[in-house]
């Protein structure tokens, strides 16, 4: 059975998710809270990561559990009603979250199939998406909130 290089799995873990701001204080506060929840999930799973077997199947199962928890947070973010002046940027963020989930699922599938080259390619796609999300965060006014903390640490 193929072993998963630790650096590859760690990069996937660090980049598997992200969140999004605005001038509307209630919206910003709720986004900050939800991104904090996502960060807690990342931190919890990050702490557990070293204890899982380094086989592709175990890594895939691990990330699948993490994604299922993150999907709950993502759904809450998707359901937010942003201020009207942020609707376009928030729409882009919603698309980016959907893309992030799809990329994560594709990465999980690549790990499950033992295709580490594909997993590495998918991590590159995810990194490109995270860069685009940074611009969206800035546009929404969330650059200095929980919504960017995990990405900076990753």
KAWO-V471366 format. One record per pair of residues at least 6 apart in sequence whose ideal C-beta (glycine too) atoms are under 8 Angstrom apart, sorted by the first residue. I is the first residue (numbers start at 1). GAP is how many residues later the second one is. If there is no record, write none. Layout:
# KAWO-V471366
[[I | GAP] [I | GAP]]
This chain:
# KAWO-V471366
[[1 | 54] [1 | 55] [1 | 56] [1 | 113] [2 | 53] [2 | 54] [2 | 112] [2 | 114] [3 | 51] [3 | 52] [4 | 50] [4 | 51] [4 | 52] [4 | 55] [4 | 107] [4 | 112] [5 | 111] [6 | 48] [8 | 108] [8 | 111] [8 | 112] [8 | 115] [9 | 40] [9 | 45] [9 | 50] [9 | 102] [10 | 39] [11 | 112] [11 | 143] [12 | 47] [12 | 51] [12 | 95] [12 | 99] [12 | 107] [12 | 110] [12 | 111] [12 | 114] [13 | 29] [13 | 32] [13 | 33] [13 | 36] [13 | 50] [13 | 53] [14 | 28] [14 | 32] [14 | 136] [14 | 139] [14 | 140] [15 | 108] [15 | 111] [15 | 112] [15 | 115] [15 | 136] [15 | 139] [16 | 26] [16 | 47] [16 | 50] [16 | 51] [16 | 54] [16 | 84] [16 | 88] [16 | 91] [16 | 110] [17 | 21] [17 | 24] [17 | 25] [17 | 53] [17 | 57] [17 | 83] [17 | 87] [17 | 133] [18 | 20] [18 | 78] [18 | 79] [18 | 82] [18 | 111] [18 | 112] [18 | 115] [18 | 129] [18 | 130] [18 | 132] [18 | 133] [19 | 12] [19 | 15] [19 | 16] [19 | 19] [19 | 54] [19 | 58] [19 | 118] [19 | 123] [19 | 127] [19 | 128] [20 | 11] [20 | 15] [20 | 57] [20 | 70] [20 | 73] [20 | 113] [20 | 116] [20 | 117] [20 | 120] [20 | 122] [20 | 127] [21 | 6] [21 | 7] [21 | 10] [21 | 11] [21 | 116] [21 | 119] [21 | 120] [21 | 121] [21 | 122] [21 | 124] [21 | 126] [22 | 6] [22 | 9] [22 | 60] [22 | 61] [22 | 63] [22 | 64] [22 | 68] [22 | 118] [22 | 119] [22 | 120] [23 | 60] [23 | 62] [23 | 63] [23 | 118] [24 | 58] [24 | 59] [24 | 62] [27 | 53] [27 | 54] [27 | 55] [27 | 56] [27 | 59] [28 | 113] [28 | 114] [28 | 117] [30 | 50] [31 | 46] [31 | 49] [31 | 109] [31 | 111] [31 | 114] [31 | 116] [32 | 110] [32 | 113] [32 | 114] [32 | 115] [33 | 113] [34 | 39] [34 | 42] [34 | 43] [34 | 46] [35 | 107] [35 | 110] [35 | 111] [35 | 112] [35 | 114] [36 | 110] [37 | 36] [38 | 32] [38 | 35] [38 | 36] [38 | 108] [38 | 112] [39 | 107] [39 | 110] [39 | 111] [41 | 25] [41 | 28] [41 | 29] [41 | 32] [42 | 24] [42 | 108] [45 | 17] [45 | 20] [45 | 21] [48 | 14] [49 | 13] [52 | 6] [52 | 7] [52 | 10] [56 | 55] [56 | 56] [56 | 57] [56 | 58] [56 | 60] [57 | 54] [57 | 55] [57 | 57] [59 | 52] [60 | 48] [60 | 49] [60 | 51] [60 | 52] [63 | 41] [63 | 44] [63 | 45] [63 | 48] [64 | 44] [67 | 34] [67 | 37] [67 | 38] [67 | 41] [70 | 34] [71 | 30] [74 | 23] [74 | 26] [74 | 27] [77 | 16] [77 | 17] [77 | 20] [78 | 16] [78 | 19] [80 | 10] [82 | 7] [82 | 8] [82 | 58] [86 | 53] [86 | 54] [89 | 47] [89 | 50] [89 | 51] [90 | 50] [92 | 44] [93 | 40] [93 | 43] [93 | 44] [93 | 47] [96 | 33] [96 | 36] [96 | 37] [96 | 40] [99 | 30] [100 | 26] [100 | 29] [100 | 33] [103 | 19] [103 | 22] [103 | 23] [103 | 26] [104 | 22] [106 | 16] [107 | 12] [107 | 15] [107 | 16] [107 | 19] [110 | 6] [110 | 8] [110 | 9] [110 | 12] [111 | 8] [130 | 21] [133 | 18] [134 | 9] [134 | 14] [134 | 17] [137 | 6] [137 | 8] [137 | 10] [137 | 11] [142 | 6]]
